[in-house]
Amino acid sequence: MDPPSYGRGANGEVWQFEQNIYNLVELCTKVLSDDPLFFLINSYTTGISSKVLENILCLCVDKNHNGKISSGEIGLPMKNSKLVLPCGIYGKWQS
């Protein structure tokens, strides 16, 4: 899933990644199959560490479905260079 950094609902509700991502992941676990294959989150919200996503997956998904959790940065390789332009983070749980 690719939740927004910020948004507003139809009735003026405010969505902020930092405040709401845990609850969103917790709700999503309720619709997982009994034997899920993976759960993937990516974000382009600045100031959030990939470790945060890893911890949320550990608390919400791995407690009911033992698996492997990984996280890291998303980046774009620069042409004719070994450099990578960082642009986001991901967290992944897989069975």
C-alpha atoms as one frame of an Amber mdcrd trajectory, in Angstrom:
protein
   0.000   0.000   0.000   1.051   3.565  -0.592  -0.713   5.768   1.976  -0.517
   9.547   1.558   1.588  11.790   3.759  -1.378  14.060   4.406  -4.996  14.337
   3.321  -8.519  15.311   4.224 -11.655  13.180   4.150 -15.062  14.120   2.782
 -16.155  15.399   6.209 -12.925  17.287   6.943 -11.174  14.414   8.724  -7.414
  14.854   8.706  -5.064  12.028   7.688  -1.414  12.357   8.739   0.947   9.514
   8.028   2.815   9.870  11.297  -0.390   9.810  13.355  -2.465   7.267  11.435
  -0.209   4.638   9.825  -0.271   2.253  12.784  -4.086   2.210  12.902  -4.298
   1.740   9.121  -1.985  -1.268   9.204  -3.859  -2.712  12.180  -7.157  -2.396
  10.277  -5.646  -3.960   7.154  -4.547  -7.036   9.104  -8.221  -7.791   9.729
  -8.781  -8.446   6.011  -5.693 -10.578   5.417  -6.228 -14.180   4.427  -5.524
 -16.889   6.991  -2.243 -17.579   5.212  -1.037 -14.254   3.737   1.941 -14.150
   1.381   3.123 -10.597   1.988   2.266  -7.135   3.285   4.075  -4.200   1.688
   4.046  -0.524   2.651   5.914   2.273   0.955   6.006   5.933   1.860   7.446
   9.166   0.566   6.776  11.029   3.817   9.882  12.917   4.872  11.293  12.413
   8.337  10.066   8.815   8.772  12.575   5.992   9.112  12.084   2.637   7.416
  12.597   1.143  10.875   9.246   2.669  11.892   7.497   0.638   9.184   9.426
  -2.451  10.218   8.335  -2.009  13.843   4.688  -1.485  12.860   4.733  -4.648
  10.746   6.261  -6.529  13.656   3.567  -5.314  16.067   0.588  -5.686  13.722
   1.278  -8.451  11.215   3.989 -10.676  12.632   2.165 -11.180  15.943  -0.440
 -13.336  14.151   1.537 -14.565  11.138   5.170 -15.487  11.701   7.263 -14.318
   8.793  10.258 -12.312   7.725  10.304  -8.520   7.989  12.591  -6.224   6.029
  12.754  -2.495   5.410  14.906   0.018   3.636  15.122   2.986   1.334  13.612
   3.403  -2.102  15.890   5.201  -4.517  16.439   6.097  -8.126  19.826   5.211
  -9.595  21.507   8.191 -11.211  22.515   7.753 -14.816  26.259   7.332 -15.411
  26.904   7.253 -11.661  27.052   4.890  -8.710  24.901   7.301  -6.729  21.282
   6.670  -5.779  18.791   9.473  -5.211  16.807   8.540  -2.074  13.085   9.175
  -2.456  11.198   7.016   0.042  11.088   4.018   2.352   9.467   0.596   2.399
   8.553  -2.054   4.939   7.779  -5.627   3.915   6.462  -8.632   5.781   6.514
 -11.952   3.935   5.672 -15.507   4.885
